[in-house]
Amino acid sequence: MIVISNPIVLNREKFLINTLFEEGLELLHVRKPNYSDEEMKSFLSEINQEFRSKLVLHNHHQLATEFGINRIHNPVKIKKFGWDKPIFSTSTHSIEEFNELSTFFEYAFLSPVFSSISKTNYHPINDLFLEIKKRTNFKTRMIALGGIQPENIPKLLQSDFDDCALLGTIWNDDNPIKKFKICQQIAHMH
């Protein structure tokens, strides 16, 4: 299960992120599009060093090597980052777009699966559960994103999705840690 950071600053956010990792979070996509380089450096420096290899940078790719991060989302241009095997991911919004991806990407988000929790008026155009039956790309892992809540995780994991990513269901909750543990428990049962 993947969690995507809230694009805006939250109270106790770094504490919550470190706690999520302690509770077994596999990957955190750091998506802070409005952060300056200095703000991002400050943010990353407060994530426990033992967890930084589980971070995926959406922006500020130039900071990856400095912080020991080898995972990049939507690389603008391919360059040497200072490690042997960087791991790249991307975002897609249709099964056709997903199927056309090269093997360059380890995984890709396919969204929105359900109506978004964190973005208003962001709804699926097509039923992705029907669309993914047209999947021809099995070298790239397909990660469900958009409107994922505890009650719909079983449907996702019983379909052709390889995993799911959470954003609004975690960060819009009064107790993000508890909500993560509920989602994690449901995912482990399937």
N, C-alpha and C positions, 0 to 999 in steps of 0.2 A: 504494500500500500504506500502511495506517495502522497505527501502533503505539499501544497503550494503556499508560500507565505502570503499574507495579506499585503497588497500593494501599498497600503497606508500604514503609518506607525501605530502600534498598539501598546497599551500599558503592559509592562512586564513581558514584552514579546520575547526577548532573548532568554529570559528565565523559562518561559513556556516552551520555546524551541528546544532548549537543552533538556528539559523534562520529557518532551515528546521522544527525543532520542533515547533517553534512559528507559522509557517505556517500550522501546522496540521499533520506533519509526525507522524505516529502511532508507528513504530518501526525502530530502526537503528541497524543493525548487525555490530558490531565492529570487523573487520577482519584486523588485523595488525600482520601477522605471523612473521615478522622479528623484532618486538619490544622486547626490554628487559623488565623485570618487572618494572624497574624505568621509562622507556619511556611510558609504558602503564599507570602507576600511574599518570604521568604528563598529559597524554592525557585525562584520565578519570576525573581528577580533574578540567579540564577546561570545561567540559560539565556541564551546569547549573544543580544544584542538583534536581530541579523539574522535569528534563527530564531523570534522570538516571534510573528510573524504566522502561523506554522505550528502554533501551539498551539491546542488546543480545551479550554476549561474545563468540567469536570463539576461543580465546586463553586466557591464563592467567586466567583460571577459579578460581584460588585461590584468586583472588582479588574481586570476586563477593560480598561477604558479607561485606567487607570493604567499598564498594561503593554503597551498597544498591541495587544491581542488582540481580534479581531472575530468569533471563533468560539465559540459557546456550545452545550453539549450539555444537552438536557432543560431548557430555560428554564422556570422555575417560573411566572413571569409575564412577559409581554411589556412591555418598557419601553425607553425610549431609552437606548442605551448610549454615545452620544457619537460614533457613526459613522453614515454614510449607509446602508450595506448590511450589517448583521450577517448572519452565516451560522449557521443553526441545524441541529442534528442531534438524533437521538433513538434510542432502542432499542426494538425490537419482538421478540416471541417467537412469532409465528405469521404466516402469509401473510395471514390475514384482518386482523389488526392492521396489518400493513404497508400493505395495500391501502386502508385507511380513512384513512391519513395525508393531511393537507392539503399543498398545495404550499408551505406555510410552511417545511418541512424540505427542505434540500438533499439530505441522505442519511440513511439509518437503518440501524442494525445489525439483522440478523436472526440470532438465536442461540437455542440452540446448534446449529451445523451438525453438529459431531462432538462426542464426549465431551470435556468441558473438561479442559485440562491444568492450569489454575490453581485450579479449584474442584472439590472432591471431590463425587462423586455428582451431577454436573450433566451430564445426558445429553439428547440430542434425544428429544422425545416422538414426533415423526413424522419420516419421511424428508423433509427439507427440499428435496432435489433433485426429489422428486415434487411436493411442495407448491408450489414456486415456479412450476410450470407453470400455476398458477391466478392468476398475477400479473396485475393489471389496472392497477396504479399504475406508470406509466413516467416520471412527472415527478420522482419521488424516487429517487435512486440507492440500490440495495440492496447493502449491505456484509455479507459473510459474517463471522461471528464465532463462536468456540468450537471448540477442539481443532484449530486449523489448524497444520499442520506442513509442512515442505518437500514431503513425498511426496504430500500431498493438494491442494496449490495448483493443479496443472494441472487437476484435476477441477473445482475451483471456477471457474477462469477460462474453462473451456470450457462452463460452464453459464450460466444466466441471471443469476448474480450479477455485479454491476458491478465489484466489487473485494473485498478481504479486509482484515481487521484482525487483528493479532497481539498476544498478551499473554503467555501462559505459555510458548510456544515460544521467545520472546526472553528473558524474565527468569528462567526456570528453567534456562537453559543456562549452562554455565561460561564461555562466551565469547559474550555477547549480540551483539557487533558482527559476529563471524564468522557467527553464525546468521542475523542480519538480511541480510547480504550474500548468503548462500546462497538465502534466500527471495526476495530482490530479483532475483537472477539468474534464478531459475526463473520468476518473474512476468514478467520482460522477454522471456522466450522464448515466452510465450503471448499 
